[in-house]
Structures are given as C-alpha cells and as structure tokens.
Amino acid sequence: MTSHRVLVVEDDPGLRAILARGLREEDFDVLTAGDGAGALRAVRSQARLDAVVLDIGLPDSDGRDVCHAMRAAGIDVPVVFLTAHNTLPDRLSGFTSGGDDFLAKPFHLVELAARIRAVLRRAGREAAVESSGVRLDPAAHVLRVHGRDVQLTPTEFRLMACVMAAAPGTVVRRRALLRAAWPEGARVSDNTLDQYMTRLRRKLREAGGGQAISTVRGVGYRFS
C-alpha cells in the first residue's frame, strides 16, 4: 500500500528527528522542516501531501500564522498542531486559523499517529489497505476478501482497521486494539476483546481469507 505523506514542522532538531523516526515506524512517509518558511516551501512544492504536524512555537513565525497562510493559498491538507500551552484560547485560535487538531507536549508518539489517522479519516484521505486478497477501505467503510464483501459491525471494523494499519507481521498489542475500538474510559475485558477477534477471524475464514489474523498469546494479534 502507499504510505501517507506527513510533513513534520518542529524547530528542535532532536525532537524533529524523534518524531520523524517514530512516524516512519508507524508506516508514514515523513518530510521535515525546521521553521515556518520551510514549511510553506514544502507544502507548496509537494505534489502529494496528506497531513502536516505543525509546532506552534517556531523561531520565525507562529505556527497558526503558517496554517492561516496555507489556507489562504487554498492548501486544505489537515493540520495537527503541537503546543506547549494547551489552553482553551490557544485551541480556539488554532482552530480559527484552520487547524484540525491539537496535541499538547509532552505526548506519546502512538497518540500522535492516532490523531493523524483520525484527521485523515475525517478528511476522507485515509487510503484503502490491501494484503493477501483482503482489502479494507476506511472511506467506504467496506471490507472485501477476494472481491467479496464481508459484513462487519462497527467495532469489528475498527479492530480490523487497527490490525491492518500495522506493517504486515507486526504484533498489535491488546491495549492498542482496545483504544482503537472502544470509547475512552470504556471498561472492556480481555475476554470481550478475544470474543470480538474470534468472530472477526471466523468471518474472514468463511469468506476465504484463511488465517489472516493470528494470535500472539499474552501480547496481541497480527495480520499475516
């Protein structure tokens, strides 16, 4: 599948490198810039750009002004702001300038990756994923196995999307599956997760998908 291309705009070289490496491990194609001018050059020169991770506190400009300039130029790529000041006025001004989401520092890379995928879904930019005859289309909310539609519940679809979002053979841990499929704060037991995964695997098998999802005992599941 084609990876989503993300521009990371962060002035701190160490943090910029960490973000780039972490997002690449999450299967994003990453470009970087260290200031607002570099960010604008990048978004104007790229034929394909799916999302921008934009620090508000840049050395040459405010990230919100950079986002505003992008919108004024007709560039509608989703923007996730990084900020050290996650107050209501900060968030409101960011949304007013055209931002799509906020993430306060410090944060976990897995949360940043999840937020990027969320804004991609909302923008209709999330690409279909296909492997071994199994195709998941998040925009159309359809799962097909060798061209045959498979009916999934919303929870099953979220679980399938989480498993297939990882690189083939990569173990997706139980905690990540729980976060992806159920609302924050929901109390879901391991047994409930296993029951859902059993039903999902049965549907795949009955549609001709074989053992597409395997169990890694005590850890999680992987798409193989």
C-alpha positions as CSV (number, residue, x, y, z in Angstrom):
1,M,0.0,0.0,0.0
2,T,1.0,3.7,-0.4
3,S,2.0,5.3,2.9
4,H,0.5,8.7,3.8
5,R,3.0,11.5,3.4
6,V,3.3,13.7,6.5
7,L,5.2,16.9,6.9
8,V,6.6,17.4,10.4
9,V,7.4,21.1,11.3
10,E,9.4,21.3,14.5
11,D,12.3,23.7,15.3
12,D,14.0,21.5,17.9
13,P,16.3,19.1,15.8
14,G,16.3,16.4,18.4
15,L,12.5,16.3,18.8
16,R,12.1,16.6,15.0
17,A,14.3,13.5,14.5
18,I,12.4,11.6,17.1
19,L,9.0,12.5,15.6
20,A,10.2,11.6,12.1
21,R,11.6,8.2,13.2
22,G,8.6,7.3,15.2
23,L,6.1,8.2,12.5
24,R,8.1,6.2,9.9
25,E,7.9,3.2,12.3
26,E,4.1,3.8,12.1
27,D,4.4,3.5,8.3
28,F,4.1,7.2,7.4
29,D,6.2,8.7,4.7
30,V,7.8,11.7,6.6
31,L,9.2,15.0,5.4
32,T,10.6,17.6,7.9
33,A,11.0,21.3,8.2
34,G,12.5,23.4,11.0
35,D,10.7,26.7,10.6
36,G,7.6,28.3,9.1
37,A,9.3,29.4,5.8
38,G,10.5,25.8,5.3
39,A,7.0,24.5,6.0
40,L,5.4,26.8,3.4
41,R,8.0,25.9,0.8
42,A,7.4,22.2,1.5
43,V,3.6,22.3,1.2
44,R,3.8,24.4,-2.0
45,S,6.3,22.1,-3.7
46,Q,4.9,18.7,-2.8
47,A,2.6,17.2,-5.4
48,R,1.1,14.9,-2.7
49,L,0.9,15.7,1.0
50,D,-1.6,14.1,3.3
51,A,-1.1,15.9,6.7
52,V,1.0,18.4,8.5
53,V,2.2,18.2,12.1
54,L,2.9,21.8,13.0
55,D,4.6,23.2,16.1
56,I,3.0,26.5,17.1
57,G,6.3,27.9,18.6
58,L,8.5,28.2,15.6
59,P,11.6,30.5,15.5
60,D,10.5,32.7,12.6
61,S,6.7,32.6,12.9
62,D,3.7,31.4,14.8
63,G,2.5,28.0,13.6
64,R,-1.0,29.4,13.5
65,D,0.1,32.0,11.0
66,V,1.7,29.3,8.9
67,C,-1.6,27.4,8.9
68,H,-3.5,30.6,8.0
69,A,-1.2,31.2,5.1
70,M,-1.7,27.6,3.9
71,R,-5.5,28.0,4.0
72,A,-5.3,31.4,2.2
73,A,-3.3,29.8,-0.6
74,G,-6.0,27.1,-1.0
75,I,-4.0,24.3,0.7
76,D,-6.5,22.2,2.6
77,V,-4.2,19.5,3.9
78,P,-5.2,18.5,7.5
79,V,-3.0,20.1,10.2
80,V,-2.3,18.8,13.7
81,F,-0.8,21.5,16.0
82,L,1.8,20.7,18.6
83,T,1.7,23.1,21.5
84,A,3.2,23.6,25.0
85,H,0.2,25.7,26.0
86,N,-3.0,23.7,25.7
87,T,-5.4,26.3,27.0
88,L,-8.9,27.0,25.6
89,P,-7.8,30.3,24.0
90,D,-4.8,28.6,22.3
91,R,-7.0,25.8,20.9
92,L,-9.7,28.3,19.7
93,S,-7.2,30.4,17.9
94,G,-5.6,27.4,16.3
95,F,-9.0,26.1,15.0
96,T,-9.8,29.7,13.8
97,S,-6.5,29.7,11.8
98,G,-7.6,26.4,10.1
99,G,-6.1,23.7,12.3
100,D,-7.8,20.3,12.6
101,D,-6.5,19.0,15.9
102,F,-4.2,19.9,18.9
103,L,-1.7,17.8,20.9
104,A,-0.1,19.2,24.0
105,K,3.5,18.4,24.8
106,P,4.7,16.1,26.2
107,F,2.9,13.3,24.3
108,H,3.2,9.7,23.2
109,L,4.1,9.0,19.6
110,V,1.3,6.5,19.3
111,E,-1.2,9.2,20.2
112,L,0.2,11.5,17.6
113,A,0.0,8.7,15.0
114,A,-3.6,8.0,16.1
115,R,-4.5,11.7,15.8
116,I,-3.0,11.9,12.3
117,R,-5.0,8.9,11.2
118,A,-8.2,10.5,12.7
119,V,-7.8,13.7,10.8
120,L,-7.1,11.7,7.6
121,R,-10.3,9.8,8.1
122,R,-12.3,13.0,8.7
123,A,-10.8,14.5,5.6
124,G,-11.6,11.4,3.5
125,R,-7.9,10.9,2.9
126,E,-7.4,7.5,4.6
127,A,-6.2,5.1,1.9
128,A,-7.5,1.6,1.4
129,V,-5.3,-1.1,2.7
130,E,-4.9,-4.4,0.9
131,S,-2.8,-7.5,1.6
132,S,-3.2,-11.2,0.6
133,G,-6.6,-10.6,-1.0
134,V,-8.0,-8.7,2.0
135,R,-8.9,-5.1,1.2
136,L,-10.1,-2.6,3.8
137,D,-11.5,0.7,2.6
138,P,-12.0,3.1,5.5
139,A,-13.5,5.8,3.4
140,A,-16.2,3.5,2.0
141,H,-16.3,1.5,5.3
142,V,-16.1,-1.8,3.4
143,L,-14.1,-5.0,3.9
144,R,-13.6,-7.3,0.9
145,V,-12.0,-10.7,0.8
146,H,-11.0,-11.7,-2.8
147,G,-13.6,-9.3,-4.1
148,R,-16.4,-10.5,-1.8
149,D,-17.9,-8.0,0.7
150,V,-17.7,-9.1,4.4
151,Q,-20.3,-7.6,6.8
152,L,-18.7,-6.3,10.0
153,T,-20.1,-4.5,13.0
154,P,-18.6,-1.0,13.7
155,T,-16.5,-2.4,16.5
156,E,-15.2,-5.3,14.3
157,F,-14.4,-2.8,11.5
158,R,-12.3,-0.6,13.9
159,L,-10.5,-3.7,15.1
160,M,-9.7,-4.8,11.6
161,A,-8.5,-1.3,10.7
162,C,-6.2,-1.3,13.7
163,V,-4.7,-4.7,12.8
164,M,-4.3,-3.9,9.1
165,A,-2.8,-0.4,9.8
166,A,0.3,-2.0,11.2
167,A,3.0,-3.3,8.9
168,P,2.4,-7.0,7.9
169,G,3.5,-9.4,10.6
170,T,3.7,-6.7,13.2
171,V,2.1,-7.5,16.5
172,V,-0.7,-5.1,17.5
173,R,-0.9,-5.1,21.3
174,R,-4.1,-5.5,23.2
175,R,-4.0,-2.0,24.6
176,A,-3.8,-0.5,21.1
177,L,-6.8,-2.6,20.0
178,L,-8.9,-1.5,23.0
179,R,-8.1,2.1,22.4
180,A,-8.9,1.9,18.7
181,A,-12.2,0.0,19.0
182,W,-13.9,1.4,22.2
183,P,-14.6,4.9,23.6
184,E,-12.0,6.3,26.0
185,G,-12.8,5.2,29.6
186,A,-14.9,2.1,28.5
187,R,-14.3,-0.9,30.7
188,V,-13.6,-3.8,28.3
189,S,-12.2,-7.1,29.5
190,D,-9.6,-9.1,27.7
191,N,-12.2,-11.8,27.3
192,T,-14.5,-9.4,25.4
193,L,-11.7,-8.4,23.1
194,D,-10.9,-12.1,22.4
195,Q,-14.6,-12.8,21.6
196,Y,-14.7,-10.0,19.1
197,M,-11.4,-11.1,17.5
198,T,-12.7,-14.7,17.3
199,R,-15.9,-13.5,15.5
200,L,-13.8,-11.4,13.1
201,R,-11.4,-14.2,12.3
202,R,-14.3,-16.6,11.7
203,K,-15.9,-14.1,9.2
204,L,-12.5,-13.7,7.4
205,R,-12.1,-17.5,7.2
206,E,-15.6,-18.1,5.9
207,A,-15.0,-15.5,3.2
208,G,-11.9,-17.3,2.0
209,G,-9.4,-15.2,3.9
210,G,-7.8,-18.2,5.7
211,Q,-6.0,-17.4,8.9
212,A,-5.4,-13.8,8.1
213,I,-5.2,-12.8,11.8
214,S,-3.1,-14.8,14.2
215,T,-2.9,-14.7,17.9
216,V,0.3,-13.8,19.8
217,R,-0.5,-15.3,23.1
218,G,-0.4,-12.8,26.0
219,V,0.6,-9.9,23.7
220,G,-2.0,-9.2,21.0
221,Y,-2.8,-10.0,17.3
222,R,-1.1,-9.6,14.0
223,F,-2.2,-9.6,10.3
224,S,-0.3,-12.1,8.4
